[in-house]
Amino acid sequence: MREAVTLARHPSNLPRKKRTREHVLADLGANHVEKVALGCGHAVDRVWHDYGLDLALYTFDPRGYLESGVVWIQVKSSDRPSKRRDGSAVLVRLQRRDLLAWIADIYTGNLGGVRCPERAGLLACDPG
């Protein structure tokens, strides 16, 4: 016959980390961008050190060869995105310092999206 084993109880009043809705939305947003990019034949790496950049996108030419450079992406996610009155665009709040850094960055080149003709409309824009 076995002895009953008593386990230590976890005190319910200790502070613990909590997964918030913002965390869930951030993961869902990154996952959406990853899914679209992968569907277009590109490769994506998540950036785990948060410096305002969430994903690194590596693009490939039509023959499958890696193109030079990296597209750095900052993902914005929301349950209720603000839209222009005519509904033609989603509005996002940016910090001035991030915008200035992107403009100054020689590798940014364009504040738009990446072309993916097979999935038109899923990315922010087509820089063509």
C-alpha positions in Angstrom: 0.0 0.0 0.0 1.3 3.4 -1.0 1.6 6.4 1.2 -0.4 9.5 0.2 1.8 12.2 -1.3 1.1 15.8 -0.4 2.2 18.3 -3.0 3.1 21.9 -2.1 0.4 24.3 -3.1 1.2 27.3 -5.3 0.3 30.4 -3.3 -2.3 32.3 -5.4 -1.3 35.7 -4.2 2.3 35.7 -5.6 2.9 38.0 -8.6 3.1 36.0 -11.8 3.6 36.8 -15.4 0.3 37.2 -17.3 -0.3 36.8 -21.0 -2.3 39.9 -22.0 -4.5 40.4 -25.1 -1.8 42.7 -26.4 0.7 39.7 -26.3 -1.8 37.5 -28.2 -2.4 40.2 -30.8 1.3 40.7 -31.3 1.8 37.0 -32.0 -1.2 36.8 -34.3 0.0 39.9 -36.2 3.5 38.5 -36.7 2.0 35.1 -37.7 -0.2 36.8 -40.3 2.8 38.5 -41.9 4.8 35.3 -41.7 2.0 33.4 -43.4 1.7 35.9 -46.3 5.4 36.2 -46.8 5.9 32.4 -46.8 3.0 32.1 -49.3 4.8 34.5 -51.6 7.9 32.3 -51.5 9.9 34.5 -49.1 11.6 33.6 -45.8 10.9 35.3 -42.4 12.8 35.3 -39.1 11.3 36.7 -35.9 13.4 39.2 -34.0 13.4 38.3 -30.3 15.2 41.3 -29.0 12.6 44.1 -29.2 14.1 47.3 -30.7 10.9 48.2 -32.5 11.5 45.6 -35.2 9.6 42.3 -35.2 10.5 40.4 -38.4 13.3 40.2 -40.9 12.1 39.3 -44.4 14.4 37.7 -47.0 13.2 37.9 -50.5 13.9 35.7 -53.5 13.8 36.3 -57.2 11.5 34.4 -59.5 14.1 31.7 -60.1 14.4 31.2 -56.3 17.7 33.0 -55.7 18.2 35.1 -52.5 18.0 38.8 -53.2 20.4 41.1 -51.4 19.3 43.0 -48.3 16.7 42.4 -45.6 13.3 44.0 -45.2 12.8 44.9 -41.5 9.2 44.9 -40.4 7.5 46.4 -37.4 4.1 44.7 -36.9 1.1 46.6 -35.6 -1.9 44.6 -34.3 -5.3 45.6 -32.9 -8.7 44.2 -32.2 -10.3 47.4 -33.5 -8.0 49.1 -36.1 -8.7 52.7 -36.9 -9.5 53.3 -40.6 -9.7 56.2 -42.9 -13.2 57.6 -43.3 -13.4 56.1 -46.8 -12.1 52.7 -45.4 -9.3 52.7 -47.9 -6.5 52.4 -45.3 -5.8 51.3 -41.8 -4.2 54.0 -39.6 -1.4 53.2 -37.2 0.3 55.3 -34.6 4.1 55.6 -35.1 6.7 57.0 -32.9 8.5 59.9 -34.6 12.0 58.5 -33.7 11.1 55.2 -35.5 9.9 57.0 -38.6 13.0 59.1 -38.8 15.2 56.1 -38.3 13.5 54.2 -41.1 13.8 57.2 -43.4 17.5 57.6 -42.6 18.2 53.8 -43.0 19.8 53.2 -46.4 18.4 49.6 -46.4 14.8 50.7 -45.8 14.4 52.3 -49.2 10.6 52.1 -49.0 8.0 52.4 -46.2 5.6 50.2 -48.1 5.1 46.5 -48.5 6.5 43.7 -50.6 5.0 42.7 -54.0 3.2 39.4 -54.1 1.1 39.2 -57.2 -0.4 35.9 -56.2 -1.9 37.4 -53.0 -2.8 40.9 -54.1 -4.3 43.0 -51.4 -2.9 41.2 -48.4 0.2 43.4 -48.0 0.3 47.1 -47.3 1.1 48.2 -50.8 2.9 47.2 -54.0 6.1 49.2 -54.4 6.3 47.7 -57.8 
